[in-house]
Amino acid sequence: MEELKDILKNLKNFGEEVFETAKNRFKLSTLFDVFTEKVIPTFVSEKELKDYYEKRMEEVNEFMYKL
């Protein structure tokens, strides 16, 4: 009976840890989204971002082609 209580207690603790981890990752994701959507555009124009990402995609494609 004690073993069952220990297993249930450990399972409950594990569930709480998973929930806390997921909650913290969601907060980090949300902060990153706010940063990319609100902060970056205030000091970089949309055209500059587009040009940058197009250049990076070309580099990635070239790298993949070379493999």
NORKACOR-V786017 format. One record per pair of residues at least 4 apart in sequence whose C-alpha atoms are under 6 Angstrom apart, sorted by the first residue. I is the first residue (numbers start at 0). GAP is how many residues later the second one is. D is the distance in whole Angstrom. If there is no record, write none. Layout:
i = {I	I}
gap = {GAP	GAP}
d = {D	D}
This chain:
i = {32	33	34	35}
gap = {4	4	4	4}
d = {6	6	5	5}
